[in-house]
Amino acid sequence: MSTAAKLDNCANCETPLSGHFCSNCGQEAVLHHASTREFLHEFIGHYVALEGKLWSSLRLLILKPGELTNEYIRGRRVRYVQPLRMYLTFSVLFFALFKFTSDGSSHVEAKVEGQTTAAKAVAPARVLADTVAAERARIGKPATPEDAASHSAAKEAVAEMMSDMAAEDARSEMRAAKAQAAADAAPKDDDKDVNVNINEEYIDGKLSDWPLLRRQWHALNQLPPEEQVKVFKNGMSHYAPYAIFCLMPVFALFLKVLYLGSGRRFGEHMLFALHTNAFAFLMFCVILLAHFPLLQFALWCWLIGYLPWAMRRVYHSSRLGTFARWSALMLAYMIALLFAVMVSAGMGILSVGH
C-alpha cells in the first residue's frame, strides 16, 4: 500500500508542480501520510540537526577554527547547519548531560553513605534480634549448652550496644561543652547580630517597591541554611541556560568594540559568537563523557586555543593583536558570565514556597 500522495498542484498554495518541490512556497511535491517515522524524521532532521550536512559542519567547526564562519559569510550556507540551530543543539545537549551526570553522582554518593550509616546503626540490633529469635524457637525445650551460649551472646550484644551509646553521649556532651565555651569566649557576638539585622533591614527597605520579591525574600529567610543553598542551586540550574543564551549578543557586542574599524557588521560578530560558543558546548559535552585525564587535558587545551585561532582566521589580525583582543574579550565575558550566573541563582528565590 502506498504511503505517498502524488499531486498535480501544491497542496499549500495551489501552484502547478513541476519537480520534487513547489517553486512558489518550497513544500514537497510528494506528501507522505502522517506516521511515527515521519514525525521522528521531522524532529531529528529539523530540531536536533542530525542530518547529512551536520558532518560537514562538524568537520569545519572542530578541525578548522573560524572556517565555518568564513564559509557562511562567503554565502555557502545550504551545505551547512544553520548557526542558531547548531548552538541550540549543543547547548541543550550540554545542560542535559550536566544535569544527568551531576544528579547521578550525588544520588550514588548519598545512597552509599546512607547504606553505610544504616548498616553501622542496626548491626547490634540485628545480632540481638537473631539471638532472641533463636531463643523463642527453643521455648518449651530443655536447656542445652547452645541455649546458654545464645543467652550469653544476647547479654554481650546488649552490653556492647549500651556501652557504645554511653560513649557517644559522652562525646556529644563534650562537643556541646566546647561549643558553648567557644560561644562564651567569642567577642562582640552582639555586634554581629546587629550587623545582620541592619543588612536584612537594608535589603528589606530596598525591596519595598517590589512586593513579590520582598515576600519571597522573607520566605527565603525562614528556610534553614541548607535549604537556602539548595534554592540558589536550583535557580542556577533552571535559569542559567537562558541567561547564557542572552549573553550571545553581549559576546558579539564585545567583538564589535574590539574590532572597531574592521568593517564587520554586528550580524557577522553574532555569527562568530554562535559558532565559537557552539564549539565550546560541544567540547564540554565530550569532556563530561570522557573519563581519561589525558584526553580531558587535551580537550581543555584545544578549547582554550580554539578562540584566538578562530579570531585570527576570521578577522585577519596579527598574532599580538589577536592575543590582546582575546585577553580583553575573555576578561569582559567572564565578568558578564559571572553576573549572569549570579542572576540565575538569585532567580531561584522566586520558586520559594511554590
C-alpha positions as CSV (number, residue, x, y, z in Angstrom):
1,M,0.0,0.0,0.0
2,S,1.5,3.4,-1.0
3,T,2.1,5.9,1.8
4,A,2.6,8.9,-0.5
5,A,0.2,11.1,-2.4
6,K,1.4,12.5,-5.7
7,L,-0.3,15.8,-6.6
8,D,-0.5,17.9,-9.7
9,N,-0.9,21.2,-7.7
10,C,0.8,22.2,-4.5
11,A,-1.4,21.4,-1.5
12,N,-0.3,24.5,0.2
13,C,-0.5,27.3,-2.4
14,E,-2.2,25.5,-5.5
15,T,0.8,26.3,-7.7
16,P,1.3,23.7,-10.5
17,L,4.1,21.3,-9.6
18,S,7.0,20.5,-12.0
19,G,9.5,18.9,-9.7
20,H,10.1,17.5,-6.2
21,F,9.3,20.8,-4.5
22,C,6.9,23.7,-5.1
23,S,8.6,26.5,-7.0
24,N,6.5,29.1,-5.1
25,C,6.5,28.0,-1.4
26,G,9.1,25.2,-1.3
27,Q,6.8,22.5,0.1
28,E,7.4,18.9,-1.0
29,A,5.5,17.7,-4.1
30,V,5.0,14.2,-2.7
31,L,3.3,14.2,0.7
32,H,3.6,11.2,3.0
33,H,0.8,10.1,5.3
34,A,1.3,11.0,8.9
35,S,3.2,8.3,10.7
36,T,5.6,7.9,13.6
37,R,8.5,7.6,11.3
38,E,7.6,10.9,9.6
39,F,7.3,12.6,13.0
40,L,10.7,11.2,14.1
41,H,12.3,12.4,10.9
42,E,10.9,15.8,11.3
43,F,12.1,16.1,14.9
44,I,15.6,14.7,14.3
45,G,16.1,16.5,11.0
46,H,14.9,19.9,11.8
47,Y,15.3,20.3,15.6
48,V,18.2,18.2,16.6
49,A,20.1,19.0,13.3
50,L,21.0,15.3,12.8
51,E,21.2,15.4,9.0
52,G,23.8,14.9,6.3
53,K,25.2,18.4,6.4
54,L,25.8,18.1,10.1
55,W,29.0,16.1,9.5
56,S,30.5,18.7,7.1
57,S,29.6,21.4,9.6
58,L,31.3,19.5,12.4
59,R,34.4,18.9,10.4
60,L,34.9,22.6,9.8
61,L,33.8,23.6,13.3
62,I,36.2,21.2,15.1
63,L,39.2,21.0,12.8
64,K,39.3,24.5,11.2
65,P,38.5,27.2,13.8
66,G,36.7,30.1,12.2
67,E,36.4,28.5,8.7
68,L,32.7,27.7,9.2
69,T,32.0,31.4,9.9
70,N,34.0,32.4,6.8
71,E,32.0,29.9,4.7
72,Y,28.8,31.4,5.9
73,I,30.0,34.9,5.1
74,R,31.0,33.9,1.6
75,G,27.4,32.8,1.0
76,R,28.0,29.0,1.2
77,R,25.2,28.2,3.6
78,V,22.9,25.5,2.3
79,R,25.5,22.8,2.8
80,Y,26.0,23.5,6.5
81,V,23.7,23.5,9.6
82,Q,22.3,26.9,10.5
83,P,24.3,28.6,13.2
84,L,21.5,29.2,15.7
85,R,20.3,25.6,15.3
86,M,23.8,24.3,15.9
87,Y,24.2,26.4,19.0
88,L,20.9,25.4,20.5
89,T,21.5,21.7,19.8
90,F,24.9,21.6,21.6
91,S,23.8,23.9,24.4
92,V,20.7,21.8,25.2
93,L,22.8,18.6,25.0
94,F,25.4,20.0,27.3
95,F,22.9,21.1,30.0
96,A,21.1,17.8,29.8
97,L,24.3,15.9,30.2
98,F,25.5,18.2,33.0
99,K,22.2,17.7,35.0
100,F,22.2,13.9,34.4
101,T,25.9,13.4,35.5
102,S,25.7,15.7,38.5
103,D,22.4,14.2,39.7
104,G,23.6,10.7,39.2
105,S,26.8,11.1,41.1
106,S,25.1,12.9,44.0
107,H,22.4,10.2,44.2
108,V,25.0,7.4,44.2
109,E,27.1,9.1,46.9
110,A,24.0,9.7,49.1
111,K,22.9,6.1,48.6
112,V,26.3,4.6,49.6
113,E,26.6,6.9,52.6
114,G,23.1,6.1,53.8
115,Q,23.7,2.4,53.4
116,T,26.9,2.5,55.4
117,T,25.4,4.5,58.2
118,A,22.3,2.3,58.4
119,A,24.5,-0.8,58.5
120,K,26.5,0.5,61.4
121,A,23.4,1.6,63.3
122,V,21.5,-1.7,63.0
123,A,24.3,-4.1,63.4
124,P,24.0,-4.5,67.2
125,A,20.2,-4.7,67.0
126,R,20.4,-7.3,64.3
127,V,22.6,-9.5,66.5
128,L,20.2,-9.1,69.3
129,A,17.2,-9.9,67.1
130,D,18.8,-13.0,65.8
131,T,19.6,-14.2,69.3
132,V,16.1,-13.5,70.6
133,A,14.6,-15.3,67.6
134,A,16.7,-18.3,68.3
135,E,15.7,-18.3,72.0
136,R,12.0,-18.1,71.1
137,A,12.3,-21.1,68.7
138,R,13.5,-23.2,71.6
139,I,10.8,-22.2,74.1
140,G,9.5,-25.3,75.9
141,K,12.6,-27.4,75.3
142,P,15.1,-28.4,77.9
143,A,18.1,-26.1,78.3
144,T,21.2,-27.1,76.3
145,P,24.7,-25.7,76.1
146,E,23.7,-23.9,72.9
147,D,20.9,-22.1,74.7
148,A,23.3,-20.9,77.4
149,A,25.7,-19.7,74.7
150,S,22.9,-17.8,72.9
151,H,21.7,-16.2,76.2
152,S,25.3,-15.1,76.9
153,A,25.7,-13.7,73.4
154,A,22.5,-11.7,73.8
155,K,23.7,-10.2,77.0
156,E,27.1,-9.3,75.5
157,A,25.4,-7.7,72.5
158,V,23.1,-5.6,74.7
159,A,26.1,-4.6,76.9
160,E,28.1,-3.6,73.9
161,M,25.3,-1.5,72.4
162,M,24.7,0.2,75.7
163,S,28.5,0.9,76.0
164,D,28.6,2.5,72.5
165,M,25.6,4.6,73.3
166,A,27.1,5.8,76.5
167,A,30.4,6.7,74.8
168,E,28.5,8.6,72.1
169,D,26.5,10.5,74.7
170,A,29.8,11.4,76.4
171,R,31.3,12.6,73.1
172,S,28.2,14.7,72.4
173,E,28.3,16.3,75.8
174,M,32.0,17.2,75.3
175,R,31.3,18.7,71.9
176,A,28.4,20.7,73.3
177,A,30.6,21.9,76.2
178,K,33.3,23.0,73.8
179,A,30.8,24.8,71.5
180,Q,29.3,26.6,74.5
181,A,32.8,27.6,75.7
182,A,33.7,28.9,72.3
183,A,30.5,30.8,72.1
184,D,31.1,32.4,75.5
185,A,34.6,33.3,74.6
186,A,33.8,34.8,71.1
187,P,33.9,38.6,71.3
188,K,31.3,41.0,70.0
189,D,28.7,38.5,69.0
190,D,26.0,41.1,69.7
191,D,27.7,43.4,67.1
192,K,27.5,40.6,64.5
193,D,23.8,40.1,65.2
194,V,23.3,43.9,64.9
195,N,25.1,43.9,61.6
196,V,23.0,41.0,60.3
197,N,19.8,42.8,61.4
198,I,21.0,46.0,59.7
199,N,21.7,44.2,56.5
200,E,18.3,42.5,56.5
201,E,16.6,45.8,57.2
202,Y,18.6,47.4,54.4
203,I,17.6,44.8,51.9
204,D,14.0,44.8,53.1
205,G,13.9,48.6,52.5
206,K,15.3,48.2,49.0
207,L,12.6,45.7,48.1
208,S,9.8,47.8,49.5
209,D,8.8,48.8,45.9
210,W,8.8,45.1,44.8
211,P,6.1,43.3,46.9
212,L,6.7,39.9,45.2
213,L,10.4,39.9,45.7
214,R,10.0,41.2,49.3
215,R,7.6,38.3,50.1
216,Q,9.9,35.8,48.5
217,W,12.9,37.2,50.4
218,H,11.1,36.8,53.7
219,A,10.2,33.2,52.8
220,L,13.8,32.5,51.9
221,N,15.0,33.8,55.3
222,Q,12.6,31.4,57.0
223,L,14.4,28.4,55.5
224,P,17.4,26.7,57.1
225,P,20.9,27.4,55.5
226,E,20.9,24.0,53.7
227,E,17.6,24.7,52.0
228,Q,18.7,28.2,51.1
229,V,21.7,26.8,49.3
230,K,19.5,24.3,47.5
231,V,17.2,27.2,46.3
232,F,20.1,29.0,44.7
233,K,21.4,25.8,43.1
234,N,18.0,25.0,41.6
235,G,17.7,28.6,40.3
236,M,21.1,28.3,38.6
237,S,20.3,25.0,37.0
238,H,16.9,26.3,35.7
239,Y,17.8,29.8,34.5
240,A,21.5,29.6,33.6
241,P,20.8,28.2,30.1
242,Y,18.6,31.1,29.3
243,A,21.0,33.6,30.8
244,I,23.9,32.2,28.8
245,F,21.9,32.3,25.6
246,C,21.1,36.0,26.3
247,L,24.8,36.6,26.5
248,M,25.3,35.9,22.9
249,P,24.5,39.5,21.8
250,V,26.8,40.7,24.6
251,F,29.6,38.5,23.3
252,A,29.0,39.9,19.8
253,L,29.0,43.5,21.2
254,F,32.4,42.9,22.8
255,L,33.7,41.7,19.4
256,K,32.2,44.8,17.7
257,V,34.0,47.1,20.2
258,L,37.3,45.2,19.9
259,Y,37.3,45.3,16.1
260,L,36.0,48.8,15.5
261,G,37.0,50.0,12.1
262,S,37.2,46.4,10.7
263,G,34.1,47.0,8.6
264,R,32.4,43.9,10.1
265,R,28.7,44.2,10.8
266,F,27.1,43.2,14.1
267,G,25.5,40.2,12.4
268,E,28.9,38.8,11.5
269,H,30.1,39.2,15.0
270,M,26.9,37.4,16.2
271,L,27.6,34.6,13.7
272,F,31.1,34.2,15.0
273,A,29.7,34.1,18.6
274,L,27.2,31.4,17.8
275,H,29.8,29.2,16.1
276,T,32.5,29.5,18.8
277,N,30.1,29.0,21.6
278,A,28.6,26.0,19.9
279,F,32.1,24.5,19.7
280,A,32.6,25.3,23.4
281,F,29.4,23.5,24.4
282,L,30.4,20.5,22.2
283,M,33.7,20.3,23.9
284,F,32.1,20.5,27.3
285,C,29.9,17.6,26.3
286,V,32.9,15.5,25.3
287,I,34.8,16.4,28.5
288,L,31.8,15.3,30.6
289,L,31.7,11.9,28.9
290,A,35.5,11.4,28.7
291,H,36.9,9.6,31.8
292,F,40.5,9.7,30.8
293,P,42.5,12.5,32.4
294,L,44.9,12.8,29.4
295,L,42.1,13.1,27.0
296,Q,40.4,15.7,29.1
297,F,43.6,17.7,29.3
298,A,44.0,17.6,25.5
299,L,40.4,18.8,25.1
300,W,40.8,21.6,27.5
301,C,44.0,22.7,25.7
302,W,42.1,22.6,22.3
303,L,39.2,24.6,23.9
304,I,41.5,27.3,25.2
305,G,43.4,27.7,22.0
306,Y,40.4,27.5,19.7
307,L,39.0,31.0,20.1
308,P,42.2,33.0,19.4
309,W,42.9,30.8,16.4
310,A,39.3,31.3,15.1
311,M,39.6,35.1,15.7
312,R,42.8,35.3,13.7
313,R,41.3,33.3,10.8
314,V,38.1,35.4,10.7
315,Y,39.3,38.9,11.5
316,H,42.8,38.6,9.9
317,S,44.6,40.4,12.6
318,S,48.2,40.0,13.8
319,R,49.2,37.4,16.4
320,L,49.9,40.1,19.0
321,G,46.7,42.0,18.2
322,T,44.7,38.8,18.3
323,F,46.1,37.8,21.7
324,A,45.4,41.2,23.2
325,R,41.8,41.2,21.9
326,W,41.3,37.7,23.1
327,S,42.5,38.5,26.6
328,A,40.2,41.5,26.8
329,L,37.3,39.5,25.4
330,M,37.8,36.7,27.9
331,L,38.0,39.1,30.8
332,A,34.9,41.0,29.8
333,Y,32.9,37.9,29.0
334,M,33.9,36.2,32.3
335,I,32.6,39.1,34.2
336,A,29.3,39.1,32.2
337,L,29.1,35.3,32.7
338,L,29.6,35.6,36.4
339,F,26.9,38.2,36.6
340,A,24.5,36.1,34.6
341,V,25.1,33.0,36.8
342,M,24.5,35.1,39.9
343,V,21.3,36.5,38.5
344,S,20.2,32.9,37.6
345,A,20.9,31.7,41.2
346,G,19.0,34.7,42.5
347,M,16.0,33.8,40.3
348,G,15.7,30.7,42.5
349,I,14.2,32.9,45.2
350,L,11.1,33.2,43.1
351,S,10.5,29.5,43.5
352,V,10.4,29.5,47.3
353,G,7.1,28.3,48.5
354,H,5.9,27.0,45.1
